[in-house]
Amino acid sequence: MPTTSSWIKRQAGILLPVSSLPSKYGMGSMGKAAREWVDFLAAAHQRCWQVLPMGPTGFGNSPYQSFSAFAGDPLYIDLELLAEDDLIGEKALKRTEWGTDPSRVDYDVVRQGREPLLRKAFGNFKKHKALSRFRKENAAWVEDYALFMALKSVHDGKPWSMWEEGVRLCKPAAMKKARADYAKEIDYHVFTQYLFFQQWEKLKKYANKRDISIIGDMPIYVSGDSADVWANPGQFQLDEDNVPTQVAGCPPDAFSADGQLWGNPIYRWDQMKEDGYTWWIACIKAKLSMFDVLRIDHFRGFESYWSVPYGDETARGGKWVKGPGNSFIQAINQAVPGAPIIAEDLGYLTPAVKALLKRSGYPGMKVLHFAFTSWEDSSYLPHNYGHHCVVYTGTHDNDTTLGWIRHAPAEDLEMAQDYLGFTDEKIGLWAFIRAALTSVGDLAIIPMQDYLELGSEARMNTPSTVSPMNWSWRMEKGAANKKLAKKIARLTDICGRSKTEEKNANQGKSGKKAKRKKSE
């Protein structure tokens, strides 16, 4: 039986990664600017804040390639809050280099600046009972993660596949020795996770008190260079030396002649089914304790996935393989009844994928940038929506809407102009936003770049590329101002997506009931 998805109702939200918040310290974090952002959302009559995955990242800085499916990235720890707790000095913050462009995150500079400050905080930390309690409560993942990161540090950041055999294959004697030799380094990485989750919990409580729900994001796959694969090799398609045999990707299509080679190791779904999908259930429960709603990326991979032989240079040589299907969905829904999950069901959807989505009960996604193809009556066109979906102008992988209008194929742009009724590009941008908000879809999410009327320079990611521009866009201080909040609130109210409109509707229903009782 599908879930009821009772959490989803007619409302609106904004997509803005935490990293994109303004900050004096190189990138967004979980401090004052995050609370000011929540205040802006409330003033704009928004009900949801959608973020990107928040796990620790390495090469390429992609939040979809994390060192852990459970851990948080220490880069998000707010340094001013540490200074308030006397863990670091304010002078040290001012002496540190944080980058020169307020519209971009320079990840290398930010990492170099934060690492010594976090280690200083570790040396000054005194709340050992609270840390021990956190460590005990999260022992199922934090011990493996902390040891993994300690070993990674010892090996100069090299992937675990390049470590010596004992620790690479997690042999008991080598692991025991590593835990003893690197105990202090392990403690440090546990400490950073304690700080991350302590600050996040406070920020989430602040948001929830303002009636703002936070939508998190969970990649379907984990990075090959992660604590998850290293510590749980039996859950993945690896050979006897723990080298992947198959990796994930997408087949060739109209947008990419070679397909997309993601390179993530693929799950051993047979093994996972046998143990009741315990790893997945633990991960989803962890994410739902962190977020109010969870978006799961690449939902179609649960029905069937593109499997590419390890070592191939492109995804061309892959093939479709059946995924876990309904047994997986049933296991999740039984473990987390009524789970507030959004299914990222973009791309080519077969009848089998559509059937699985329907059985799951999860709302899928509608993206307006995909709607205007002159050769078909696209399911992404608003007149084809049902209520049970989440509507976006674009996602983190799309250009901004203004960028789309400027660079779309002529035929697609002409169709969008005829459908939405615009010629001027700025008018067109707001026509896209209105189309999402006025649609019948229960939830509408607009990327903040669209509300700020930004072009391609503010694009968050270009898929299948590795570039310092990816994942680096930042919102400049003062951009989320009262004037813009008022404009968004007005449009949200008109479209019946604000808390005010919901309250008025409920009052109207109560009034009608009272009248009926009186007449009776």
Disulfide bonds with the S-S distance in Angstrom:
none
